[in-house]
Amino acid sequence: MQYSQTHLRTRPISAGHLRAFEAVARHLNFRAAAEEMALTQSAVSRQIQSLEEEVGVSLFLRHTRAVELTSAGAQLLTAVSQSLPRIDNAVRQIRQSAGRRAVSLTTFASFASLWLIPRLEQFQRDHPEIDIRIDASDATLDLDIADVDLALRYGPMATMPPQAIRLFGEQLTPVASPWLLKSSPPLKTPADMVHFAVIEAGDAHSSHLEWLTWRRWFDELGLSKLQPKRWLYFNYAYQMVQAALTGQGVVLARLPLIAESLANGDLIEPLPRMRMDSPMAYWLVVGPRSGQRQEIREFCEWLMQQSKITRQNVGEIPDPETLTEVD
């Protein structure tokens, strides 16, 4: 995309589209940026196009299945990546000086959707004076420089910082809607999966999350050649759970994230003896500048209470609170 010199402007650009630019540049994907910002992909695309028209040059090279930054885009990203956190931090300080107490946290989208957000109503009811800001993104923010108080992270112990607090571990288990199980052939053994559609992450086999795959579950049970009725692929765990809730197939779910759905009967665990251990766990990391604030301590105490309930619901024994080392 080329712009003539007549399109080059001498006045400063408007700042409205810079967050969309930063998100696309970070993900190098318009769809992922749109999901993070809760916008449509076309809306993000229009914002980027408007920004390019204002700047006067292309900021991205658009390929069939990917985008990449131009040299101008990389130059702008350097400035934007430094400026936006400073602006956010200034706004945060202004809000705090105005008497509002706030907690900002970062976590990945599926954890926010399936575990954190459904529980937040209780905290807000008990602490109406505390504002909550959630940055749901797969990007790992550096708490030393980011305008974020807490991080809720997912990974093995070896990848976590020394101060990380373990919330709970993880097992994988097949789950489905009651409607699907009633209207389909019996699902009594793993071999019965041949009659069902299975739901899986589309990029699991090519990423670091291969232990979440159905193929690994089949292999561990000696069913390497089993082929399910069909496969359904999605990008995020919350999308896979939603598909299972609507009866579209069986999902190999992360047990802590669907414990509430099991408890209230929205999902059924047809093979409870076939749970598979995962090397992953869920962690709380407190930013170095945030731990002494009262609202942060109150929110962390609430998180630990909720985590204990989850451990009890999924039968995680022994409780890591009783151990000197976990995992």
N, C-alpha and C positions, 0 to 999 in steps of 0.2 A: 504494500500500500504506500503510495507516494503522495506527498502534498506539495503544491507549488509554493513559491516564496510568498505569494499573496496571502497564503493561509497562515504564515508565521506571524505570531502576535508579539507585541512588545510589552503588553500589560501582564501582570501576574495572573496565573491560571486560577480558576476557582478550585477549592479544595474538596468539593463534594464527591468526586469520583476516585479520590486517592485510596480510600479503603478497599474499593473494588479492585483497583490496580494491584495493591499490595497482596490481596488474597489470591488473585489469579497468578501473580508472579511467584508467590510462595508455593502454590499447588502445581503451577504450570498446567492448569486444567480449569476450564470455565465451569464445568459441571460441579466439581468439588468446591470451587469458590462460591458458586451460587447456593449450594446446600449449606455451607458454613454461614452465609449471610442471610439465609432464609429468603432468598430472592429467586426469581426464575432465571434460567440460563440466558434467555434473550435479554432480560433487563441488565444483567451484568455485562453482556456483550455490547449493549448500547452505551453503557457508561464508559467502557473502555474505548469504544469508537469516538465518543464525544471528547474524551481526554486526549486521544491521539490528534483529533482535529484542533484542539486548543494548543497542544504542544507543537504541532506542525510536522511530526514525523511518526513513523510506525514504532510502537513500543514492543510488539510481539510479532514473531513469524508464525503464521497459522498453517499447520500441516493437517493432514487428514485426520490423524488420531492424537495429535499432541500440539502443543504450542511451546515456543521458546522465546526468551527475551532477546531483543535486538541490543546492540551496544548502547543505544539511547535508553532503552528500557532498563538495562542493568544500572546505568548511571542514575536514573530517576529512582530506582528501587533502593539504592544506597541511601539517598537522601530521605526517602519516605520511611524506610525502616528505622532510621534514627529519629525522625521527627514525630511520628505518630505516638510512640510510647511516651515521649516527653509531653506531648499535648494531653494524653490520657492521664499522665501523672499529675499535671497541673490541675486538670479538672477534678481529679480525685482529692487533691489537697484543698481545693476551693470548697468542695462539698463537705469535707471534714471540718473545715474552718467555719462552715455555716451551721455546724451542730449536728450533721447527719453522720451516723456511724454506718460503715459499709464493709462488706466482705467480698472480695473478688477472687474468683478461682478459675482454674483452667482444668479441663478434662476432655476426654474423647467423647464424640457425639453419642455413641451407643450407651456408654455408662451414664451420661447425663439423662438420656431419654428413658432408659429402662430402670435405673436404680436411684439416681439422685433426685430428679425432678418430682417423681411421685411421692417422695418423702418430705419435700421442702415445706409443704403446707403446715405441717406440725411445727417446724422451727419458726416459720413466720408468725404463726399464731402465738407461740410462746415468747417471741422476740419481735414485736411489731416495729420497734424503733431501729432495727438493723436492716439495711438494704443489702440485697444479694445481687452480684453480677457474675454471670457464668459465661466463660469463653469456651465454647464447645468446638474443639478443633483437634485434628490428628497431629498437628504440629506440636513439638515439645518446646515449651517456652523456658527460657533461662530466668529463673526467679531472681537472680542477682540483678538483672537489668529490666525485666518486664514489669509492667504495672499490674501485677497479680500478687495476691497474698498467699494463696494455697494452690497446690497441684494435686489432683487425684489421678494417679498413674497406674499403668498396667504393664507388667513385665516380670521377668525372673529377678530374684534378689540381686544377682550379679550386676544388673544394669541400673540399680537404684543408688542414689546418693546415700552416704552413711547415716544421715539423719532421717531417712524415710521410715515411716511407721506403717507396719503391715496391718491392713484392715481385715482381709480374709483371703483364703486361697481359692482354688477353682477345680471343679470337676465338670466333665461334659456328659450330657445325657440326652437321649432322644425324647422329644416331647411333641405332642400334637393336640389339636382341639378335640374335645369330646365328640363333637359332631362328626369329624372325620373318622374317628375310631369306631363309632357306632355304625357308620354307613359303608365301611370297608371290610375286607376279609380280616380275620383275627390277627392281631399283632402280639403273639405270645413268645416268640423266639427271634433272635436277630435275623435268621434266615427268612422270616416273614417279610422283611423289608423289601423283598422282591416285588411285592404287590403295591408298594407305595411310592409316591413322588418324594424326593428328598430335597431339602433346601440347604444351600451352601453359599459361602462367600465366593464371589467370582474370581478373586485374585488370591485365594488362600494358597493354592499350590505353587504360586510363583513368589510368595512373600514369606516373611518370617513366622507366619501363623499356620504353617502346614499341619501342626498337631491338632488344629481345630477341624480337620477335614473328615468327611465320611469315609474316605478311602483308608485313612489311618485306623478308624474305628473298626471297619470291616477286617483289615489286616490283623489287628490284635485279637480278633475273635476267630481267626482262621477262615475268613470268608473272602479271600482276596479276589475271587472270580465272581462274586455276587454283583449283579447289575439291578439297580432299582428300576421301578416303572418309568421314571423320568427324573431329570434334574432341573431345579430352578435355582438361578444364581442372582444374588443381590450384592450391593456394595457394602452395606453396613449391617451389624448384628441386629439393630432395632428393626430394620426392614425385614430381616429373616423371621424375627419373632412375630412381627405383624402378619406376615404371610401365613405362619403357622396358626395364629389366632383365628384367621379367617378360613381355615380348613384347606389350604392349598397344598399342604404336604407336611412331612415330618422334618423337624429341624434338630440338628445336634447342637443343643443350646448350652451356653455357659450357665451353670446351675445358679450361681449367686444372682445373676441378672434376671432370672425368671422365677425366683423362689416365691414371690408374691402371687404370680399368676398360677403357680401350682397350688398354693395355699387356698386361693379362692375358687379353684376349679376351672379357671379359664383355659388352662393347659393341663394335660394329663401326661404322666411319666409311665409309659406302658412297660418299660423294661428296667425297673429300678435297680436290679442286680447287675446291670451292664454299664454302670457309670465308669467313665475313664478319667484317670487323673491327668491334670494338666500341669506343666512346669511353671505356669504363670500365677501371679497373685496381684492383688489390688493394694495400692499404697497411698498414704498421705504424706505430702512433703510441704513443710511450712517455709515460706520465704524468710530470708535472713532479717528483714526489716519489720516483720509483721508479728512475730510470736508474742511480743509483750503487750499487744493491744487486747483490751478486755473482750471486744467483740470477736476477735480471732480465737481466743481461748474458749469462749462460749460455743462458737461454731464447731471447733475441734472436739469439744466434749460431746456435743450432740452427734457428730459424725461417729465417734467411737461407740456411743450407745447404739446407734443404728447398725453399725458393723457387727456388734455383738449379737443383735437380734438376727442378722443375716446368718452369722455362723451357727447359731442355734437352729435356724430354720433348715439349713442344708446339712446339719449334722456334722459340722467340722469339729472333730475331736482328735487330739487335745486342743483346747483353746490356746492360741498363741500367747495370750496374756500370762499363761502359766509357764512359759518357756523362756529361757535365757537367750536362746537362738531359735530362729524359725527357718523353715525351708532347708 
